[in-house]
Amino acid sequence: MDNETGKTGRTWTEEIEVAGAELVDHIKELVKAGNVRRVILRTPDNKLLLEIPLTAGAVAGGVVVLVAPVLAALGAMAALLARVKVEVVRTDQPER
């Protein structure tokens, strides 16, 4: 069916709550996963803090280098926050 509709894959969202001190390491792991489209950071009461769009299918090492300034900002933000909700939007690449 995906071939008929022209869709590029299935998209789903998962929500994870992490401690502020673990935020940067967790984001690095998500970026390296490769199937993450977007990372949205929220406070425990669901207020939007930051939305980070990522390129799906990009080489992991290159993406980490491009996201380095964002990771530095996240490190500063993590020092101020006790807990953060991380909403991860992933894609599933269609079979060819």
PyMOL commands that set and color helices and strands:
alter all, ss='L'
color gray80, all
select helices_A, chain A and resi 2-5+20-33+60-80
alter helices_A, ss='H'
color red, helices_A
select strands_A, chain A and resi 10-19+36-42+48-53+83-92
alter strands_A, ss='S'
color yellow, strands_A
deselect
rebuild
show_as cartoon
